[in-house]
Amino acid sequence: MADYTTQICVIAGGPAGLSAAVQAAENGAEVILVEKNAAVGGAANMGMGPLGIGTKYQKRQMVDISVEKAFNMFMEYTHYNIDGRLVKRYFEQSAETIDWLEDMGVEFEGAFKYFTKSEPTWHIVKSDQGIGPRAASFMNKALYARAQELGVKFLMETPARKILKKDGKVCGVQAVDKNGKEIEIACSAVIVAAGGAGASPETIKAETGYTWGKDMFNFAIPGNTGDGIRMAWEAGADHVPVRIEQAASLEGIDDLPGSVANILGQPNLLVNLFGKRFMDEEQMQNTTFLSNAVSHQKHRVAFSIVDSSIVKYYMRNGVDEICLVRSNPDVSDFPDAVKMAKENGNKGLFIADSIEQLAEMTGIDKESLLETVDNYNDYCDSVDEEFFKRKRYLRPILKAPFYAGQFRPGGYGTVGGIRINENCEACDAEFEPVPGLYAAGADACNIYDDSYMFLLPGNSMGFAVNTGRIAGMTAAEYVQDQENAD
Ligand SMILES: Cc1cc2nc3c(=O)[nH]c(=O)nc-3n(C[C@H](O)[C@H](O)[C@H](O)COP(=O)(O)OP(=O)(O)OC[C@H]3O[C@@H](n4cnc5c(N)ncnc54)[C@H](O)[C@@H]3O)c2cc1C
């Protein structure tokens, strides 16, 4: 005998699950949502906002972005290695989703770029703190309130454990309630949206080859331990690659003062352990590109180096490239902030009186680093023969103290694992929908191929909200059809 009976059970209350619950309830379905944590919002509580394409904000800002342009960019970027129908449906719906969110009280600051070369598709949510991290928690609050208004029942601190099936169809969810009691929810459809496996070093190792804490430093949101992908696979969904949503990370980034992350993230000299450059540092602003490039270096590490003249220049004039995630552009405390971070135990920051000493401290090959710095300083007077960096970013490394910060591969968590089609039906290895099983958000985000598409920022939260809605629509239709058939 089930403890609860409903039409649709949504596994998890991140933006994908919340959007699925709201949409399914708006389409007339009865919904129970189970969430492992004590609060809803998932990883998105740390983020700033979702993607939208062709929105009224972009029109007002006279931005030239259309579904056609974004779709073509996306497909070329991924070499068509992905499901174009799913991307098309997601992009096409994304502008109306911004209106849908506004109708439930979400406000937006506008449409923003993440870095100069990206498109302004990032719809940053208005919060009481201005533009900055955690703004999207205001979107999650509005989704939660709307779901409650529609009668969605929330079972908090109730991790789902298993998806139940009878006669080949989904028929329920097994979970553990906040008192540790095993419960059963009978339902005819399940939407899986449990946020991927960013907090599961074992899954990361098995699926991607990275070792968490050694060569992978992704955000590990407590609770995102890969339960959703595992449950869906066990219920018959096809196992497609799980990947890291890559974003390079300075060692100990969570505790670094903004000025340190800001200055060491600027497009100055970047070298590997051989003391060699390996990219046009201007591309560092695309943190996915940087993470990919660092992953290909010895011991998956790279060092950003500045001298005291560059630091002084930034302290006087501000940094070259603004990052909205580090919303405070003031870098005037940099020298003290580096010292303080080192005293607080950061092992990835270095201050040296000479290039030789910097090489000894970091383990970079000394002779090679001296030669690289020499050549780089020459390029500053002429052109970057090596990687064609634009003149405006070429500043010589001449004057002590020299500072270095260690970059490692990192990411926002994992994406992908469950095969879905454009209706967010979870599909088996024959691409046939598993009856009653749906998936959305990070668990089913198979649209980036091997690299997160930062040129269209807001992409992963955008995918979560939009696929959540699609899953909610499709599941509501399915449960209605099931009832009509009975
Ligand atoms: C620091 C940071 C900043 C970010 N900023 C942005 C941004 O500005 N724009 C953008 O597009 N993307 C951003 N992202 C990524 C974005 O937040 C995610 O893509 C998005 O949250 C994924 O949504 P989701 O609903 O699939 O999963 P999540 O938001 O991760 O939610 C998953 C939920 O599942 C729950 N759960 C897990 N297992 C179970 C279980 N067994 N039973 C029940 N519940 C379970 C978890 O507790 C969690 O609440 C950011 C990520 C991070 C870490």
PDBQT file of the ligand as one rigid body, heavy atoms in Angstrom, charges set to zero:
ROOT
HETATM    1  C1  LIG A 501      28.160  28.511  -8.563  1.00  0.00    +0.000 C 
HETATM    2  C2  LIG A 501      27.246  28.191  -9.701  1.00  0.00    +0.000 A 
HETATM    3  C3  LIG A 501      26.745  29.220 -10.468  1.00  0.00    +0.000 A 
HETATM    4  C4  LIG A 501      25.922  28.935 -11.555  1.00  0.00    +0.000 A 
HETATM    5  N1  LIG A 501      25.421  29.978 -12.284  1.00  0.00    +0.000 NA
HETATM    6  C5  LIG A 501      24.653  29.720 -13.359  1.00  0.00    +0.000 A 
HETATM    7  C6  LIG A 501      24.068  30.781 -14.115  1.00  0.00    +0.000 A 
HETATM    8  O1  LIG A 501      24.121  31.959 -13.740  1.00  0.00    +0.000 OA
HETATM    9  N2  LIG A 501      23.398  30.450 -15.256  1.00  0.00    +0.000 N 
HETATM   10  C7  LIG A 501      23.278  29.154 -15.691  1.00  0.00    +0.000 A 
HETATM   11  O2  LIG A 501      22.724  28.906 -16.758  1.00  0.00    +0.000 OA
HETATM   12  N3  LIG A 501      23.740  28.128 -14.941  1.00  0.00    +0.000 NA
HETATM   13  C8  LIG A 501      24.404  28.383 -13.790  1.00  0.00    +0.000 A 
HETATM   14  N4  LIG A 501      24.862  27.349 -13.034  1.00  0.00    +0.000 N 
HETATM   15  C9  LIG A 501      24.444  25.983 -13.379  1.00  0.00    +0.000 C 
HETATM   16  C10 LIG A 501      22.987  25.773 -12.959  1.00  0.00    +0.000 C 
HETATM   17  O3  LIG A 501      22.825  26.199 -11.630  1.00  0.00    +0.000 OA
HETATM   18  C11 LIG A 501      22.569  24.325 -13.133  1.00  0.00    +0.000 C 
HETATM   19  O4  LIG A 501      22.712  23.962 -14.474  1.00  0.00    +0.000 OA
HETATM   20  C12 LIG A 501      21.119  24.119 -12.718  1.00  0.00    +0.000 C 
HETATM   21  O5  LIG A 501      20.937  24.434 -11.352  1.00  0.00    +0.000 OA
HETATM   22  C13 LIG A 501      20.688  22.682 -12.978  1.00  0.00    +0.000 C 
HETATM   23  O6  LIG A 501      19.375  22.553 -12.547  1.00  0.00    +0.000 OA
HETATM   24  P1  LIG A 501      18.805  21.150 -12.074  1.00  0.00    +0.000 P 
HETATM   25  O7  LIG A 501      17.434  21.419 -11.575  1.00  0.00    +0.000 OA
HETATM   26  O8  LIG A 501      18.997  20.164 -13.145  1.00  0.00    +0.000 OA
HETATM   27  O9  LIG A 501      19.749  20.691 -10.862  1.00  0.00    +0.000 OA
HETATM   28  P2  LIG A 501      20.083  21.394  -9.485  1.00  0.00    +0.000 P 
HETATM   29  O10 LIG A 501      19.803  22.825  -9.510  1.00  0.00    +0.000 OA
HETATM   30  O11 LIG A 501      21.437  20.970  -9.134  1.00  0.00    +0.000 OA
HETATM   31  O12 LIG A 501      19.057  20.717  -8.474  1.00  0.00    +0.000 OA
HETATM   32  C14 LIG A 501      19.117  19.355  -8.203  1.00  0.00    +0.000 C 
HETATM   33  C15 LIG A 501      18.332  19.056  -6.937  1.00  0.00    +0.000 C 
HETATM   34  O13 LIG A 501      18.229  17.638  -6.809  1.00  0.00    +0.000 OA
HETATM   35  C16 LIG A 501      18.223  17.317  -5.444  1.00  0.00    +0.000 C 
HETATM   36  N5  LIG A 501      18.453  15.859  -5.328  1.00  0.00    +0.000 N 
HETATM   37  C17 LIG A 501      19.566  15.162  -5.645  1.00  0.00    +0.000 A 
HETATM   38  N6  LIG A 501      19.356  13.837  -5.451  1.00  0.00    +0.000 NA
HETATM   39  C18 LIG A 501      18.084  13.710  -5.035  1.00  0.00    +0.000 A 
HETATM   40  C19 LIG A 501      17.291  12.591  -4.678  1.00  0.00    +0.000 A 
HETATM   41  N7  LIG A 501      17.759  11.336  -4.688  1.00  0.00    +0.000 N 
HETATM   42  N8  LIG A 501      16.019  12.806  -4.293  1.00  0.00    +0.000 NA
HETATM   43  C20 LIG A 501      15.512  14.067  -4.228  1.00  0.00    +0.000 A 
HETATM   44  N9  LIG A 501      16.234  15.165  -4.524  1.00  0.00    +0.000 NA
HETATM   45  C21 LIG A 501      17.503  14.984  -4.949  1.00  0.00    +0.000 A 
HETATM   46  C22 LIG A 501      19.308  18.230  -4.911  1.00  0.00    +0.000 C 
HETATM   47  O14 LIG A 501      19.206  18.345  -3.517  1.00  0.00    +0.000 OA
HETATM   48  C23 LIG A 501      18.990  19.536  -5.650  1.00  0.00    +0.000 C 
HETATM   49  O15 LIG A 501      18.080  20.329  -4.934  1.00  0.00    +0.000 OA
HETATM   50  C24 LIG A 501      25.623  27.603 -11.898  1.00  0.00    +0.000 A 
HETATM   51  C25 LIG A 501      26.107  26.562 -11.105  1.00  0.00    +0.000 A 
HETATM   52  C26 LIG A 501      26.902  26.844  -9.997  1.00  0.00    +0.000 A 
HETATM   53  C27 LIG A 501      27.402  25.713  -9.168  1.00  0.00    +0.000 C 
ENDROOT
TORSDOF 0
